[in-house]
Amino acid sequence: MKILIDPYEYVNDDAIDGIDYILVTHEHTDHYGKTPLLARLRDATVIGPKTVYLMAINDGVTKVKEIEGGEEIELENNVKVRAIFVEHPSSQYPLGYIISDGKRRIFHPGDTYYSPIFKNLRGKIDIFFVPISGRSTANIREAANIIETMRPKITIPMHYGTYSEADPNELINELREKRVWSLIKILEIGKPFEV
């Protein structure tokens, strides 16, 4: 089973195959992006908050499910997705997703700033995707504070390089100064990362 999260509008859809589910954190174009096209081409089910649900229906997507903050759904192969509210004021229903397969927990918060919800996740997340751009999301310092609060095992910086010049190496330096340990994995476009 393959899950795609927030397909960016300029993503190479030919390079994305075999998708079963598309999780969309909120309705903004840089997150909803190619959702309708990929859903139809790959016969994938779209899951998202009310705004995403309505947009997908309007765009002709037939396999779509609305999810609310606090709700947990089971997909297949014992994979569960729990939606949580995140702090992204320019969106109506911003959600983050915790994906669990019984062995590991992956948290993708979409666009977010610091939120008290992160205190409840301390020590409970194996892989954490953190936005660092500082443009409608956490900046480097705030991202480091989130990581310090949550203490994930592996952190993957995201939401940089397109809308901002944020450097993930600055996040590494910030965490060193704070004496916070989390393995920072900087992903390369088109290269897989296996855990």
Buried (B, 14 or more C-beta within 10 A) or exposed (E): EEBBBBBEEEBEBEEBEEBBBBBBBBBBEBBBBBBBBBBBBBEBBBBBBEBBBBBBEEBEBEBBEBBEBEEEEEBEEEBBBBBBBBBBEEBEBBBBBBBBEEEEBBBBBBBBBBBEBBEEBEEEBBBBBBBBBBBBBBBBBBBBBBBBBBBBBBBBBBBBBEEBEBBBEBBBEBBEEEEBEBEBEBEEEEEEEEE
